[in-house]
Amino acid sequence: MGSRFIVLDGPDGCGKTTQARLLVNALEQAGVEVMHTHEPGGTPAGERIRQVLLDPATGELDPLTEALLFCADRAQHVSTVIKPALDQGKTVVCDRFASSTAVYQGYAGGLGFEPAQRLNDIATGGLQPDLLIVLDIDLAHARERMDEERLDRIEQYTEDFHDRVRQGFIEYARLLGERAVVLDGNRPVDEVHEEIMQIIESGWKPDPRAK
């Protein structure tokens, strides 16, 4: 089996981090060599950028400034972590990727899908996930899962902003076509994981990058 690049994304509180961990565990048990990573962060430099982006003390940032910072993190992440792992034949499972910048800064932040995607393309060298799994969740359910006293800078944005984020992920997945699926993240964790595994197992094909 060749390398695969799988991204889990969605609004804050959707459960993507939990589902990424469950997916990695399941793939490892199946004998797949997996690298689990995340954004922002995933590299030493990326973790520094993550602190700036998510610390409430940073204050308000222009959507373009945010997008550039996220893409700086992503460029380092792709060049030093994701691409080397894929080149080694590993499957990479990533918690957030270019989809987040397209949605949070592009769609919800007002920068626009197209400018955000141009920045993403520069940062990633055109790398796209083989499969993007978007976990859709309504804001009420998402808030129930989050600690209101420990919200990061972006989680503290208005309800209207987070409503646009939800809409943006659905629209982005539609634009991505067959490489993206939208799942109901309001359901129990085990139920969502089972559906993800069904998708992985039914659509798993050798990667043309594999030697």
PyMOL commands that place a pseudoatom at each C-alpha (Angstrom):
pseudoatom trace, name=CA, resn=MET, resi=1, chain=A, elem=C, hetatm=0, pos=[0.000, 0.000, 0.000]
pseudoatom trace, name=CA, resn=GLY, resi=2, chain=A, elem=C, hetatm=0, pos=[1.395, 3.386, -1.000]
pseudoatom trace, name=CA, resn=SER, resi=3, chain=A, elem=C, hetatm=0, pos=[1.416, 6.593, 1.010]
pseudoatom trace, name=CA, resn=ARG, resi=4, chain=A, elem=C, hetatm=0, pos=[-1.789, 8.509, 1.597]
pseudoatom trace, name=CA, resn=PHE, resi=5, chain=A, elem=C, hetatm=0, pos=[-2.437, 11.997, 2.920]
pseudoatom trace, name=CA, resn=ILE, resi=6, chain=A, elem=C, hetatm=0, pos=[-5.615, 12.247, 5.005]
pseudoatom trace, name=CA, resn=VAL, resi=7, chain=A, elem=C, hetatm=0, pos=[-6.805, 15.491, 6.595]
pseudoatom trace, name=CA, resn=LEU, resi=8, chain=A, elem=C, hetatm=0, pos=[-9.497, 15.873, 9.239]
pseudoatom trace, name=CA, resn=ASP, resi=9, chain=A, elem=C, hetatm=0, pos=[-10.941, 19.349, 9.548]
pseudoatom trace, name=CA, resn=GLY, resi=10, chain=A, elem=C, hetatm=0, pos=[-14.015, 21.273, 10.568]
pseudoatom trace, name=CA, resn=PRO, resi=11, chain=A, elem=C, hetatm=0, pos=[-15.299, 23.945, 12.950]
pseudoatom trace, name=CA, resn=ASP, resi=12, chain=A, elem=C, hetatm=0, pos=[-13.875, 24.249, 16.450]
pseudoatom trace, name=CA, resn=GLY, resi=13, chain=A, elem=C, hetatm=0, pos=[-15.356, 21.583, 18.715]
pseudoatom trace, name=CA, resn=CYS, resi=14, chain=A, elem=C, hetatm=0, pos=[-16.227, 19.222, 15.860]
pseudoatom trace, name=CA, resn=GLY, resi=15, chain=A, elem=C, hetatm=0, pos=[-14.177, 16.324, 17.283]
pseudoatom trace, name=CA, resn=LYS, resi=16, chain=A, elem=C, hetatm=0, pos=[-11.552, 16.160, 14.546]
pseudoatom trace, name=CA, resn=THR, resi=17, chain=A, elem=C, hetatm=0, pos=[-8.640, 15.733, 16.976]
pseudoatom trace, name=CA, resn=THR, resi=18, chain=A, elem=C, hetatm=0, pos=[-10.325, 12.767, 18.659]
pseudoatom trace, name=CA, resn=GLN, resi=19, chain=A, elem=C, hetatm=0, pos=[-11.218, 11.217, 15.310]
pseudoatom trace, name=CA, resn=ALA, resi=20, chain=A, elem=C, hetatm=0, pos=[-7.686, 11.717, 13.970]
pseudoatom trace, name=CA, resn=ARG, resi=21, chain=A, elem=C, hetatm=0, pos=[-6.282, 9.868, 16.965]
pseudoatom trace, name=CA, resn=LEU, resi=22, chain=A, elem=C, hetatm=0, pos=[-8.787, 7.012, 16.580]
pseudoatom trace, name=CA, resn=LEU, resi=23, chain=A, elem=C, hetatm=0, pos=[-8.026, 6.752, 12.857]
pseudoatom trace, name=CA, resn=VAL, resi=24, chain=A, elem=C, hetatm=0, pos=[-4.276, 6.635, 13.472]
pseudoatom trace, name=CA, resn=ASN, resi=25, chain=A, elem=C, hetatm=0, pos=[-4.726, 3.877, 16.065]
pseudoatom trace, name=CA, resn=ALA, resi=26, chain=A, elem=C, hetatm=0, pos=[-6.921, 1.845, 13.720]
pseudoatom trace, name=CA, resn=LEU, resi=27, chain=A, elem=C, hetatm=0, pos=[-4.502, 2.165, 10.803]
pseudoatom trace, name=CA, resn=GLU, resi=28, chain=A, elem=C, hetatm=0, pos=[-1.541, 1.192, 12.977]
pseudoatom trace, name=CA, resn=GLN, resi=29, chain=A, elem=C, hetatm=0, pos=[-3.412, -1.876, 14.168]
pseudoatom trace, name=CA, resn=ALA, resi=30, chain=A, elem=C, hetatm=0, pos=[-4.007, -2.751, 10.514]
pseudoatom trace, name=CA, resn=GLY, resi=31, chain=A, elem=C, hetatm=0, pos=[-0.258, -2.641, 9.871]
pseudoatom trace, name=CA, resn=VAL, resi=32, chain=A, elem=C, hetatm=0, pos=[-0.147, 0.726, 8.106]
pseudoatom trace, name=CA, resn=GLU, resi=33, chain=A, elem=C, hetatm=0, pos=[2.883, 2.933, 8.798]
pseudoatom trace, name=CA, resn=VAL, resi=34, chain=A, elem=C, hetatm=0, pos=[1.322, 6.203, 9.925]
pseudoatom trace, name=CA, resn=MET, resi=35, chain=A, elem=C, hetatm=0, pos=[2.509, 9.659, 10.869]
pseudoatom trace, name=CA, resn=HIS, resi=36, chain=A, elem=C, hetatm=0, pos=[0.079, 11.731, 12.958]
pseudoatom trace, name=CA, resn=THR, resi=37, chain=A, elem=C, hetatm=0, pos=[0.556, 15.492, 12.842]
pseudoatom trace, name=CA, resn=HIS, resi=38, chain=A, elem=C, hetatm=0, pos=[-1.373, 18.737, 13.234]
pseudoatom trace, name=CA, resn=GLU, resi=39, chain=A, elem=C, hetatm=0, pos=[-1.648, 22.403, 12.311]
pseudoatom trace, name=CA, resn=PRO, resi=40, chain=A, elem=C, hetatm=0, pos=[-0.863, 25.003, 13.376]
pseudoatom trace, name=CA, resn=GLY, resi=41, chain=A, elem=C, hetatm=0, pos=[2.297, 23.493, 14.765]
pseudoatom trace, name=CA, resn=GLY, resi=42, chain=A, elem=C, hetatm=0, pos=[3.827, 20.143, 13.965]
pseudoatom trace, name=CA, resn=THR, resi=43, chain=A, elem=C, hetatm=0, pos=[7.352, 21.608, 13.824]
pseudoatom trace, name=CA, resn=PRO, resi=44, chain=A, elem=C, hetatm=0, pos=[9.418, 23.570, 16.360]
pseudoatom trace, name=CA, resn=ALA, resi=45, chain=A, elem=C, hetatm=0, pos=[8.984, 26.787, 14.363]
pseudoatom trace, name=CA, resn=GLY, resi=46, chain=A, elem=C, hetatm=0, pos=[5.319, 25.982, 13.840]
pseudoatom trace, name=CA, resn=GLU, resi=47, chain=A, elem=C, hetatm=0, pos=[4.705, 25.678, 17.553]
pseudoatom trace, name=CA, resn=ARG, resi=48, chain=A, elem=C, hetatm=0, pos=[6.093, 29.199, 18.013]
pseudoatom trace, name=CA, resn=ILE, resi=49, chain=A, elem=C, hetatm=0, pos=[3.783, 30.490, 15.291]
pseudoatom trace, name=CA, resn=ARG, resi=50, chain=A, elem=C, hetatm=0, pos=[0.889, 28.591, 16.896]
pseudoatom trace, name=CA, resn=GLN, resi=51, chain=A, elem=C, hetatm=0, pos=[1.439, 30.479, 20.146]
pseudoatom trace, name=CA, resn=VAL, resi=52, chain=A, elem=C, hetatm=0, pos=[1.156, 33.814, 18.358]
pseudoatom trace, name=CA, resn=LEU, resi=53, chain=A, elem=C, hetatm=0, pos=[-1.943, 32.776, 16.422]
pseudoatom trace, name=CA, resn=LEU, resi=54, chain=A, elem=C, hetatm=0, pos=[-3.923, 31.253, 19.282]
pseudoatom trace, name=CA, resn=ASP, resi=55, chain=A, elem=C, hetatm=0, pos=[-2.882, 33.303, 22.309]
pseudoatom trace, name=CA, resn=PRO, resi=56, chain=A, elem=C, hetatm=0, pos=[-5.705, 35.742, 23.210]
pseudoatom trace, name=CA, resn=ALA, resi=57, chain=A, elem=C, hetatm=0, pos=[-2.998, 38.224, 24.237]
pseudoatom trace, name=CA, resn=THR, resi=58, chain=A, elem=C, hetatm=0, pos=[-2.067, 38.593, 20.551]
pseudoatom trace, name=CA, resn=GLY, resi=59, chain=A, elem=C, hetatm=0, pos=[-5.275, 40.544, 20.002]
pseudoatom trace, name=CA, resn=GLU, resi=60, chain=A, elem=C, hetatm=0, pos=[-7.077, 41.107, 16.729]
pseudoatom trace, name=CA, resn=LEU, resi=61, chain=A, elem=C, hetatm=0, pos=[-5.264, 40.258, 13.506]
pseudoatom trace, name=CA, resn=ASP, resi=62, chain=A, elem=C, hetatm=0, pos=[-6.169, 41.155, 9.944]
pseudoatom trace, name=CA, resn=PRO, resi=63, chain=A, elem=C, hetatm=0, pos=[-7.339, 38.040, 7.991]
pseudoatom trace, name=CA, resn=LEU, resi=64, chain=A, elem=C, hetatm=0, pos=[-4.393, 38.429, 5.591]
pseudoatom trace, name=CA, resn=THR, resi=65, chain=A, elem=C, hetatm=0, pos=[-1.951, 38.553, 8.506]
pseudoatom trace, name=CA, resn=GLU, resi=66, chain=A, elem=C, hetatm=0, pos=[-3.523, 35.414, 9.955]
pseudoatom trace, name=CA, resn=ALA, resi=67, chain=A, elem=C, hetatm=0, pos=[-3.419, 33.644, 6.594]
pseudoatom trace, name=CA, resn=LEU, resi=68, chain=A, elem=C, hetatm=0, pos=[0.249, 34.510, 6.075]
pseudoatom trace, name=CA, resn=LEU, resi=69, chain=A, elem=C, hetatm=0, pos=[1.161, 33.227, 9.537]
pseudoatom trace, name=CA, resn=PHE, resi=70, chain=A, elem=C, hetatm=0, pos=[-0.781, 29.988, 9.037]
pseudoatom trace, name=CA, resn=CYS, resi=71, chain=A, elem=C, hetatm=0, pos=[0.842, 29.525, 5.632]
pseudoatom trace, name=CA, resn=ALA, resi=72, chain=A, elem=C, hetatm=0, pos=[4.327, 30.160, 7.035]
pseudoatom trace, name=CA, resn=ASP, resi=73, chain=A, elem=C, hetatm=0, pos=[3.630, 27.377, 9.526]
pseudoatom trace, name=CA, resn=ARG, resi=74, chain=A, elem=C, hetatm=0, pos=[2.276, 25.183, 6.718]
pseudoatom trace, name=CA, resn=ALA, resi=75, chain=A, elem=C, hetatm=0, pos=[5.254, 25.708, 4.418]
pseudoatom trace, name=CA, resn=GLN, resi=76, chain=A, elem=C, hetatm=0, pos=[7.638, 24.506, 7.123]
pseudoatom trace, name=CA, resn=HIS, resi=77, chain=A, elem=C, hetatm=0, pos=[5.311, 21.653, 8.031]
pseudoatom trace, name=CA, resn=VAL, resi=78, chain=A, elem=C, hetatm=0, pos=[5.011, 20.389, 4.454]
pseudoatom trace, name=CA, resn=SER, resi=79, chain=A, elem=C, hetatm=0, pos=[8.692, 20.672, 3.595]
pseudoatom trace, name=CA, resn=THR, resi=80, chain=A, elem=C, hetatm=0, pos=[10.095, 19.124, 6.784]
pseudoatom trace, name=CA, resn=VAL, resi=81, chain=A, elem=C, hetatm=0, pos=[7.386, 16.737, 7.997]
pseudoatom trace, name=CA, resn=ILE, resi=82, chain=A, elem=C, hetatm=0, pos=[4.538, 15.888, 5.621]
pseudoatom trace, name=CA, resn=LYS, resi=83, chain=A, elem=C, hetatm=0, pos=[6.295, 15.546, 2.265]
pseudoatom trace, name=CA, resn=PRO, resi=84, chain=A, elem=C, hetatm=0, pos=[9.263, 13.553, 3.638]
pseudoatom trace, name=CA, resn=ALA, resi=85, chain=A, elem=C, hetatm=0, pos=[6.856, 11.138, 5.315]
pseudoatom trace, name=CA, resn=LEU, resi=86, chain=A, elem=C, hetatm=0, pos=[4.848, 10.678, 2.118]
pseudoatom trace, name=CA, resn=ASP, resi=87, chain=A, elem=C, hetatm=0, pos=[8.046, 10.187, 0.118]
pseudoatom trace, name=CA, resn=GLN, resi=88, chain=A, elem=C, hetatm=0, pos=[8.975, 7.415, 2.562]
pseudoatom trace, name=CA, resn=GLY, resi=89, chain=A, elem=C, hetatm=0, pos=[5.705, 5.643, 1.807]
pseudoatom trace, name=CA, resn=LYS, resi=90, chain=A, elem=C, hetatm=0, pos=[4.000, 6.559, 5.074]
pseudoatom trace, name=CA, resn=THR, resi=91, chain=A, elem=C, hetatm=0, pos=[0.371, 7.514, 5.461]
pseudoatom trace, name=CA, resn=VAL, resi=92, chain=A, elem=C, hetatm=0, pos=[0.009, 10.968, 6.991]
pseudoatom trace, name=CA, resn=VAL, resi=93, chain=A, elem=C, hetatm=0, pos=[-3.032, 11.863, 9.095]
pseudoatom trace, name=CA, resn=CYS, resi=94, chain=A, elem=C, hetatm=0, pos=[-3.181, 15.617, 9.722]
pseudoatom trace, name=CA, resn=ASP, resi=95, chain=A, elem=C, hetatm=0, pos=[-5.451, 17.540, 12.088]
pseudoatom trace, name=CA, resn=ARG, resi=96, chain=A, elem=C, hetatm=0, pos=[-6.245, 20.669, 9.998]
pseudoatom trace, name=CA, resn=PHE, resi=97, chain=A, elem=C, hetatm=0, pos=[-4.506, 21.755, 6.805]
pseudoatom trace, name=CA, resn=ALA, resi=98, chain=A, elem=C, hetatm=0, pos=[-5.017, 24.213, 3.927]
pseudoatom trace, name=CA, resn=SER, resi=99, chain=A, elem=C, hetatm=0, pos=[-8.793, 23.811, 4.201]
pseudoatom trace, name=CA, resn=SER, resi=100, chain=A, elem=C, hetatm=0, pos=[-8.723, 25.699, 7.514]
pseudoatom trace, name=CA, resn=THR, resi=101, chain=A, elem=C, hetatm=0, pos=[-7.026, 28.750, 6.015]
pseudoatom trace, name=CA, resn=ALA, resi=102, chain=A, elem=C, hetatm=0, pos=[-9.403, 28.724, 3.040]
pseudoatom trace, name=CA, resn=VAL, resi=103, chain=A, elem=C, hetatm=0, pos=[-12.379, 28.648, 5.402]
pseudoatom trace, name=CA, resn=TYR, resi=104, chain=A, elem=C, hetatm=0, pos=[-11.368, 30.628, 8.496]
pseudoatom trace, name=CA, resn=GLN, resi=105, chain=A, elem=C, hetatm=0, pos=[-9.460, 33.457, 6.825]
pseudoatom trace, name=CA, resn=GLY, resi=106, chain=A, elem=C, hetatm=0, pos=[-10.797, 33.094, 3.289]
pseudoatom trace, name=CA, resn=TYR, resi=107, chain=A, elem=C, hetatm=0, pos=[-14.526, 32.441, 3.633]
pseudoatom trace, name=CA, resn=ALA, resi=108, chain=A, elem=C, hetatm=0, pos=[-15.394, 33.496, 7.195]
pseudoatom trace, name=CA, resn=GLY, resi=109, chain=A, elem=C, hetatm=0, pos=[-12.705, 36.181, 7.536]
pseudoatom trace, name=CA, resn=GLY, resi=110, chain=A, elem=C, hetatm=0, pos=[-13.518, 37.858, 4.242]
pseudoatom trace, name=CA, resn=LEU, resi=111, chain=A, elem=C, hetatm=0, pos=[-10.178, 37.369, 2.495]
pseudoatom trace, name=CA, resn=GLY, resi=112, chain=A, elem=C, hetatm=0, pos=[-11.889, 35.172, -0.087]
pseudoatom trace, name=CA, resn=PHE, resi=113, chain=A, elem=C, hetatm=0, pos=[-11.406, 31.556, -1.142]
pseudoatom trace, name=CA, resn=GLU, resi=114, chain=A, elem=C, hetatm=0, pos=[-9.250, 32.422, -4.152]
pseudoatom trace, name=CA, resn=PRO, resi=115, chain=A, elem=C, hetatm=0, pos=[-6.621, 34.602, -2.396]
pseudoatom trace, name=CA, resn=ALA, resi=116, chain=A, elem=C, hetatm=0, pos=[-6.433, 32.117, 0.486]
pseudoatom trace, name=CA, resn=GLN, resi=117, chain=A, elem=C, hetatm=0, pos=[-5.941, 29.250, -1.943]
pseudoatom trace, name=CA, resn=ARG, resi=118, chain=A, elem=C, hetatm=0, pos=[-3.185, 31.096, -3.783]
pseudoatom trace, name=CA, resn=LEU, resi=119, chain=A, elem=C, hetatm=0, pos=[-1.326, 31.453, -0.485]
pseudoatom trace, name=CA, resn=ASN, resi=120, chain=A, elem=C, hetatm=0, pos=[-1.994, 27.793, 0.310]
pseudoatom trace, name=CA, resn=ASP, resi=121, chain=A, elem=C, hetatm=0, pos=[-0.631, 26.707, -3.062]
pseudoatom trace, name=CA, resn=ILE, resi=122, chain=A, elem=C, hetatm=0, pos=[2.602, 28.617, -2.450]
pseudoatom trace, name=CA, resn=ALA, resi=123, chain=A, elem=C, hetatm=0, pos=[2.955, 27.190, 1.051]
pseudoatom trace, name=CA, resn=THR, resi=124, chain=A, elem=C, hetatm=0, pos=[2.225, 23.585, 0.071]
pseudoatom trace, name=CA, resn=GLY, resi=125, chain=A, elem=C, hetatm=0, pos=[3.833, 23.486, -3.363]
pseudoatom trace, name=CA, resn=GLY, resi=126, chain=A, elem=C, hetatm=0, pos=[0.442, 22.338, -4.623]
pseudoatom trace, name=CA, resn=LEU, resi=127, chain=A, elem=C, hetatm=0, pos=[0.151, 19.397, -2.217]
pseudoatom trace, name=CA, resn=GLN, resi=128, chain=A, elem=C, hetatm=0, pos=[-3.462, 18.369, -1.665]
pseudoatom trace, name=CA, resn=PRO, resi=129, chain=A, elem=C, hetatm=0, pos=[-4.894, 15.689, 0.630]
pseudoatom trace, name=CA, resn=ASP, resi=130, chain=A, elem=C, hetatm=0, pos=[-5.970, 12.422, -0.948]
pseudoatom trace, name=CA, resn=LEU, resi=131, chain=A, elem=C, hetatm=0, pos=[-8.966, 12.607, 1.365]
pseudoatom trace, name=CA, resn=LEU, resi=132, chain=A, elem=C, hetatm=0, pos=[-10.384, 15.543, 3.328]
pseudoatom trace, name=CA, resn=ILE, resi=133, chain=A, elem=C, hetatm=0, pos=[-12.832, 14.531, 6.053]
pseudoatom trace, name=CA, resn=VAL, resi=134, chain=A, elem=C, hetatm=0, pos=[-14.903, 17.486, 7.244]
pseudoatom trace, name=CA, resn=LEU, resi=135, chain=A, elem=C, hetatm=0, pos=[-16.800, 16.993, 10.489]
pseudoatom trace, name=CA, resn=ASP, resi=136, chain=A, elem=C, hetatm=0, pos=[-19.844, 19.244, 10.454]
pseudoatom trace, name=CA, resn=ILE, resi=137, chain=A, elem=C, hetatm=0, pos=[-21.329, 20.307, 13.795]
pseudoatom trace, name=CA, resn=ASP, resi=138, chain=A, elem=C, hetatm=0, pos=[-23.835, 22.895, 14.931]
pseudoatom trace, name=CA, resn=LEU, resi=139, chain=A, elem=C, hetatm=0, pos=[-22.560, 25.674, 17.154]
pseudoatom trace, name=CA, resn=ALA, resi=140, chain=A, elem=C, hetatm=0, pos=[-24.590, 24.624, 20.205]
pseudoatom trace, name=CA, resn=HIS, resi=141, chain=A, elem=C, hetatm=0, pos=[-23.094, 21.115, 20.200]
pseudoatom trace, name=CA, resn=ALA, resi=142, chain=A, elem=C, hetatm=0, pos=[-19.617, 22.494, 19.572]
pseudoatom trace, name=CA, resn=ARG, resi=143, chain=A, elem=C, hetatm=0, pos=[-19.825, 24.870, 22.520]
pseudoatom trace, name=CA, resn=GLU, resi=144, chain=A, elem=C, hetatm=0, pos=[-20.928, 22.040, 24.811]
pseudoatom trace, name=CA, resn=ARG, resi=145, chain=A, elem=C, hetatm=0, pos=[-17.635, 20.273, 24.062]
pseudoatom trace, name=CA, resn=MET, resi=146, chain=A, elem=C, hetatm=0, pos=[-15.417, 23.291, 24.690]
pseudoatom trace, name=CA, resn=ASP, resi=147, chain=A, elem=C, hetatm=0, pos=[-14.136, 24.782, 27.943]
pseudoatom trace, name=CA, resn=GLU, resi=148, chain=A, elem=C, hetatm=0, pos=[-15.486, 28.333, 27.846]
pseudoatom trace, name=CA, resn=GLU, resi=149, chain=A, elem=C, hetatm=0, pos=[-12.791, 29.469, 30.265]
pseudoatom trace, name=CA, resn=ARG, resi=150, chain=A, elem=C, hetatm=0, pos=[-9.935, 28.215, 28.071]
pseudoatom trace, name=CA, resn=LEU, resi=151, chain=A, elem=C, hetatm=0, pos=[-10.952, 29.317, 24.584]
pseudoatom trace, name=CA, resn=ASP, resi=152, chain=A, elem=C, hetatm=0, pos=[-8.086, 30.317, 22.297]
pseudoatom trace, name=CA, resn=ARG, resi=153, chain=A, elem=C, hetatm=0, pos=[-8.007, 33.596, 20.368]
pseudoatom trace, name=CA, resn=ILE, resi=154, chain=A, elem=C, hetatm=0, pos=[-9.871, 32.269, 17.333]
pseudoatom trace, name=CA, resn=GLU, resi=155, chain=A, elem=C, hetatm=0, pos=[-12.357, 30.212, 19.348]
pseudoatom trace, name=CA, resn=GLN, resi=156, chain=A, elem=C, hetatm=0, pos=[-13.328, 33.498, 21.014]
pseudoatom trace, name=CA, resn=TYR, resi=157, chain=A, elem=C, hetatm=0, pos=[-14.552, 34.973, 17.721]
pseudoatom trace, name=CA, resn=THR, resi=158, chain=A, elem=C, hetatm=0, pos=[-18.270, 35.786, 17.416]
pseudoatom trace, name=CA, resn=GLU, resi=159, chain=A, elem=C, hetatm=0, pos=[-21.031, 33.242, 16.877]
pseudoatom trace, name=CA, resn=ASP, resi=160, chain=A, elem=C, hetatm=0, pos=[-21.677, 34.823, 13.480]
pseudoatom trace, name=CA, resn=PHE, resi=161, chain=A, elem=C, hetatm=0, pos=[-18.054, 34.157, 12.502]
pseudoatom trace, name=CA, resn=HIS, resi=162, chain=A, elem=C, hetatm=0, pos=[-18.290, 30.511, 13.569]
pseudoatom trace, name=CA, resn=ASP, resi=163, chain=A, elem=C, hetatm=0, pos=[-21.572, 30.117, 11.678]
pseudoatom trace, name=CA, resn=ARG, resi=164, chain=A, elem=C, hetatm=0, pos=[-19.732, 31.305, 8.556]
pseudoatom trace, name=CA, resn=VAL, resi=165, chain=A, elem=C, hetatm=0, pos=[-16.928, 28.832, 9.315]
pseudoatom trace, name=CA, resn=ARG, resi=166, chain=A, elem=C, hetatm=0, pos=[-19.436, 25.984, 9.308]
pseudoatom trace, name=CA, resn=GLN, resi=167, chain=A, elem=C, hetatm=0, pos=[-20.916, 27.137, 6.009]
pseudoatom trace, name=CA, resn=GLY, resi=168, chain=A, elem=C, hetatm=0, pos=[-17.438, 27.621, 4.584]
pseudoatom trace, name=CA, resn=PHE, resi=169, chain=A, elem=C, hetatm=0, pos=[-16.329, 24.063, 5.282]
pseudoatom trace, name=CA, resn=ILE, resi=170, chain=A, elem=C, hetatm=0, pos=[-19.396, 22.664, 3.523]
pseudoatom trace, name=CA, resn=GLU, resi=171, chain=A, elem=C, hetatm=0, pos=[-18.762, 24.902, 0.525]
pseudoatom trace, name=CA, resn=TYR, resi=172, chain=A, elem=C, hetatm=0, pos=[-15.037, 24.089, 0.442]
pseudoatom trace, name=CA, resn=ALA, resi=173, chain=A, elem=C, hetatm=0, pos=[-15.752, 20.352, 0.512]
pseudoatom trace, name=CA, resn=ARG, resi=174, chain=A, elem=C, hetatm=0, pos=[-18.173, 20.806, -2.371]
pseudoatom trace, name=CA, resn=LEU, resi=175, chain=A, elem=C, hetatm=0, pos=[-15.503, 22.610, -4.404]
pseudoatom trace, name=CA, resn=LEU, resi=176, chain=A, elem=C, hetatm=0, pos=[-12.957, 19.873, -3.657]
pseudoatom trace, name=CA, resn=GLY, resi=177, chain=A, elem=C, hetatm=0, pos=[-15.285, 17.260, -5.149]
pseudoatom trace, name=CA, resn=GLU, resi=178, chain=A, elem=C, hetatm=0, pos=[-14.613, 13.542, -4.784]
pseudoatom trace, name=CA, resn=ARG, resi=179, chain=A, elem=C, hetatm=0, pos=[-11.587, 14.041, -2.533]
pseudoatom trace, name=CA, resn=ALA, resi=180, chain=A, elem=C, hetatm=0, pos=[-13.750, 15.448, 0.294]
pseudoatom trace, name=CA, resn=VAL, resi=181, chain=A, elem=C, hetatm=0, pos=[-16.545, 14.070, 2.454]
pseudoatom trace, name=CA, resn=VAL, resi=182, chain=A, elem=C, hetatm=0, pos=[-18.721, 15.861, 5.005]
pseudoatom trace, name=CA, resn=LEU, resi=183, chain=A, elem=C, hetatm=0, pos=[-19.828, 13.822, 8.015]
pseudoatom trace, name=CA, resn=ASP, resi=184, chain=A, elem=C, hetatm=0, pos=[-22.253, 14.637, 10.809]
pseudoatom trace, name=CA, resn=GLY, resi=185, chain=A, elem=C, hetatm=0, pos=[-20.027, 15.396, 13.798]
pseudoatom trace, name=CA, resn=ASN, resi=186, chain=A, elem=C, hetatm=0, pos=[-22.953, 15.794, 16.203]
pseudoatom trace, name=CA, resn=ARG, resi=187, chain=A, elem=C, hetatm=0, pos=[-23.154, 12.001, 16.649]
pseudoatom trace, name=CA, resn=PRO, resi=188, chain=A, elem=C, hetatm=0, pos=[-21.408, 9.823, 19.258]
pseudoatom trace, name=CA, resn=VAL, resi=189, chain=A, elem=C, hetatm=0, pos=[-17.631, 9.446, 18.808]
pseudoatom trace, name=CA, resn=ASP, resi=190, chain=A, elem=C, hetatm=0, pos=[-17.766, 5.705, 18.047]
pseudoatom trace, name=CA, resn=GLU, resi=191, chain=A, elem=C, hetatm=0, pos=[-20.426, 6.171, 15.388]
pseudoatom trace, name=CA, resn=VAL, resi=192, chain=A, elem=C, hetatm=0, pos=[-18.408, 8.844, 13.574]
pseudoatom trace, name=CA, resn=HIS, resi=193, chain=A, elem=C, hetatm=0, pos=[-15.244, 6.722, 13.782]
pseudoatom trace, name=CA, resn=GLU, resi=194, chain=A, elem=C, hetatm=0, pos=[-17.042, 3.719, 12.305]
pseudoatom trace, name=CA, resn=GLU, resi=195, chain=A, elem=C, hetatm=0, pos=[-18.192, 5.767, 9.326]
pseudoatom trace, name=CA, resn=ILE, resi=196, chain=A, elem=C, hetatm=0, pos=[-14.691, 7.147, 8.775]
pseudoatom trace, name=CA, resn=MET, resi=197, chain=A, elem=C, hetatm=0, pos=[-13.273, 3.613, 8.757]
pseudoatom trace, name=CA, resn=GLN, resi=198, chain=A, elem=C, hetatm=0, pos=[-15.923, 2.504, 6.260]
pseudoatom trace, name=CA, resn=ILE, resi=199, chain=A, elem=C, hetatm=0, pos=[-14.912, 5.354, 3.957]
pseudoatom trace, name=CA, resn=ILE, resi=200, chain=A, elem=C, hetatm=0, pos=[-11.215, 4.568, 4.311]
pseudoatom trace, name=CA, resn=GLU, resi=201, chain=A, elem=C, hetatm=0, pos=[-11.679, 0.842, 3.738]
pseudoatom trace, name=CA, resn=SER, resi=202, chain=A, elem=C, hetatm=0, pos=[-14.032, 1.226, 0.774]
pseudoatom trace, name=CA, resn=GLY, resi=203, chain=A, elem=C, hetatm=0, pos=[-12.030, 3.896, -1.031]
pseudoatom trace, name=CA, resn=TRP, resi=204, chain=A, elem=C, hetatm=0, pos=[-8.456, 2.855, -0.304]
pseudoatom trace, name=CA, resn=LYS, resi=205, chain=A, elem=C, hetatm=0, pos=[-6.447, 2.544, -3.493]
pseudoatom trace, name=CA, resn=PRO, resi=206, chain=A, elem=C, hetatm=0, pos=[-2.702, 2.333, -4.218]
pseudoatom trace, name=CA, resn=ASP, resi=207, chain=A, elem=C, hetatm=0, pos=[-1.163, 5.765, -4.429]
pseudoatom trace, name=CA, resn=PRO, resi=208, chain=A, elem=C, hetatm=0, pos=[0.388, 6.581, -7.825]
pseudoatom trace, name=CA, resn=ARG, resi=209, chain=A, elem=C, hetatm=0, pos=[3.295, 8.194, -5.938]
pseudoatom trace, name=CA, resn=ALA, resi=210, chain=A, elem=C, hetatm=0, pos=[4.238, 4.763, -4.542]
pseudoatom trace, name=CA, resn=LYS, resi=211, chain=A, elem=C, hetatm=0, pos=[7.290, 3.214, -6.199]
for i in range(1, 211): cmd.bond("trace and resi %d" % i, "trace and resi %d" % (i + 1))
show_as sticks, trace
zoom trace
